[in-house]
Amino acid sequence: LIVKGALDREQRDSYELTLRVRDGGDPPRSSQAILRVLITDVNDNSPRFEKSVYEADLAENSAPGTPILQLRAADLDVGVNGQIEYVFGAATESVRRLLRLDETSGWLSVLHRIDREEVNQLRFTVMARDRGQPPKTDKATVVLNIKDENDNVPSIEIRKIGRIPLKDGVANVAEDVLVDTPIALVQVSDRDQGENGVVTCTVVGDVPFQLKPASDTEGDQNKKKYFLHTSAPLDYETTREFNVVIVAVDSGSPSLSSNNSLVVKVGDTNDNPPVLGQSVVEVYFPENNIPGERVATVLATDADSGKNAEIAYSLDSSVMGIFAIDPDSGDILVNTVLDREQTDRYEFKVNAKDKGIPVLQGSTTVIVQVADKNDNDPKFMQDVFTFYVKENLQPNSTVGMVTVMDADKGRNAEMSLYIEENSNIFSIGNDTGTIYSTMSFDREHQTTYTFRVKAVDGGDPPRSATATVSLFVMDENDNAPTVTLPRNISYTLLPPSSNVRTVVATVLATDSDDGINADLNYSIVGGNPFKLFEIDSTSGVVSLVGKLTQKHYGLHRLVVQVNDSGQPSQSTTTLVHVFVNESVSNATVIDSQIARSLHTPLTQDIAGDPSYEISKQRLSIVIGVVAGIMTVILIILIVVMARYCRSKNKNGYEAGKKDHEDFFTPQQHDKSKKPKKDKKNKKSKQPLYSSIVTVEASKPNGQRYDSVNEKLSDSPSMGRYRSVNGGPGSPDLARHYKSSSPLPTVQLHPQSPTAGKKHQAVQDLPPANTFVGAG
């Protein structure tokens, strides 16, 4: 068996041949066998990748072991020749350090975390190699784009700008710099990419500084420059140092931020004059002093520093010779002996100047009061103090203040105050002269209090004085009005014939308060839906102001509110029951109605006959029914008249000719014959409307409504119907209209005018329009 052509296992891996052997006999004999030829593989095919370039995105900081992509290659060979292993081809050391390639599956995964800021793209080749001899290979290029993660905080750098000194994070700025002066350059950056690198920078805190972009043009979003400007005047005396915190925030998700700070020290300028603690200094100095004694010390402060804060003191020339001052300490000395009886008061100015450039100064007025001995009694401003206090004050409340003076000075004018009477009701404060109450006042219990106050000075010997205090308790609106009349269970009988302005009742009330708090106002706040009653707001008189009608019979409950005129107003509500009727025939029923009234909410009106509206509605229904019946009767009358007129036309009615036949009987009209007069047959005709139903309304029996029993003595009848029957011979309209007599649609009058003139026609009702009378 010889191979005649090239074999390719990948095209066909086996052949099945039929071998036949035949002898040379006659006849020849033969046999056959099948020969299967299996083509064995040789490594004649290289592996082939699915793609020549694999590209993928990988997030930075992906955890080790994170799969990235799978490289796939195929080899048409079989066995060892078709087994493929994957290895790095042209790859840098960083690729081999950061990535792992599975030799068997071709999976590419993360070996170590990748930082995009160090490497933003990995490009390398991967080889697919079979295990044949010799091995065959294929290669593919892998491109990994490292996607940025927001893993870098913004960086803030503060630099010096202009003539503003800046060193070690401290900038020295004079307090007199203008607003909007740049003091430093701030540069922020972010190593991240895209939105993660877009940085927003701001100054936090309440500081007089703000950031402004260094350029109006849009530059690199990852790097920005700002100028730190002053946004308000600086004041060394208010704040000598600022800690300016600058915060930068990127736009990543989640966002990252960082901060940096700059200490701004404000430099002093001589912009503040010396300030003395008081604009007026008043001192007390005893008479008969020793010359050279210190009277007082004046101290001034200067918010500036250094030479700008060094101060020298001096006096004006008006008191030269009597007083002197130490220029450094500010001690004021007296040079002579003072006599209060000659001069009890000295006033002069003390000047304080700083040593800055330019020189600034301040001044104060010094008043020296010369003290004397205790030779004057205390004196109250008034002999009698009158106070007015409100009742219901809380205990220990202030009820008044007494003022006492002493012409002496110092301790001789220090006084102690006492209440002479041994009273537990009042106390007094020594320092202020304020009188306090130890209890709550009730004007209704006691209206006035009188006691004496004693003042004792602190001299030696002590001197004293007394004054009288009168206290009047003012009224508070703490009592609600009290209704004395009428009682809630009582009632007033009001005849229906009462005239307008009839006095129905009088509400009497009292108030324990006084003045305007006892002025009472009366008003009706409920139970008057018909506006029949009104009440005089001052006297409480309830009057009838509306005309009484049938629906007003019965019990009326008026809700009357009595208000006083205090602030806030107090009020009391009472009930006034009015019974509208001629007389009282059953007092027990009224008492039961009043008892129900007392348990009925005040928001619900009780006024008159509650069944009146129901009766009114029933009467309306009756009237509607009667009107409907009359309408039916009217329709029947119209139909009868129409039939009667048509019958006349059929019989050729002529003036002066009597009709002897019943007009309800249908007539056959013969044009060839004229109707003849029949004077003999005169029959007594029945009334045309003898079977029509009439309605008679019953006349009232004269009973009147008795509201005591809350019902009518005899209910009014709805109306009685009677039939006026003419007897058996009366025509039946329903039967007539249902008859099958031939009725022409249009009948012309026998004496119709000739052609060309208008014809008069009467149209019959169709058989369907049949009215059936109902008694």
Buried (B, 14 or more C-beta within 10 A) or exposed (E): EEEEEEEEBEEEEEEEEEEEEEEEEEEEEEEEEEEEEEBEBEBEBBBBBEEEEBEEEBEBBBEEEBEBBBBBBEBBBBEEBBBBBBBBBEBEEBBEEBBBBBEEEBBBBBBEEBBBEEBBEBBBBBBBBBBBEEBBBBBBBBEBEBBBBBBBBBBBEBEEBEEBEBEEEEBBBEBBBEEEBBBBBBBBBBBBBEBBBBBBBEBEEEBBBBBEEBEEEEEEBBEBBBBBBBBEEBBBBEEBEBEBBBBBBBBBEEBBBBBBBBBBEBBBBBBBBBEBEEEEBEBBBBBEBEEEEEBBBBBBBBBBBEEBBBBBBBBEEEBEEBBBBEBEEBBBBBEEEBEBEEEBEBEBBBBBBBBBEEEBBBBBBBBBBBBBBBEBBBBBEEEEBEBEBBBBBEEEBBBBEBEBBBEBBBEBBBBBBBBEEEEEBBBBEEEEBBBBBEEEBEBBEEBEBEBEBBBBBBBEEBBEBEBBBBBEBBBBBBBBBEBEEBEBEEBBEBEBEBEEEBEBBBBBBEBBBBEEBBEBBBBBEBBBEBEBBBBBEEEBBBBBBEEBEBBBBBBBBBBBBBBBBBEEEBBBBBBBBBBBBBEEEEEEBBEEBBEEBEEBEBEEBBBBBEBBEEBEEBEEEBEEEBEEBEEBBEEBEEBBEBBEEBBBBBBBBEEEBEBBEBBBEBBEBEEEEEBEEEEEEEEEEBEBBBBBBEEEEEEEEEEEBBBBEBEEEEEBEBBEEEEEEBEEEBBEBBEBBEEEEEBEEEBBBBEEEEEEEEEEEBEBBEEEEBBEBEE
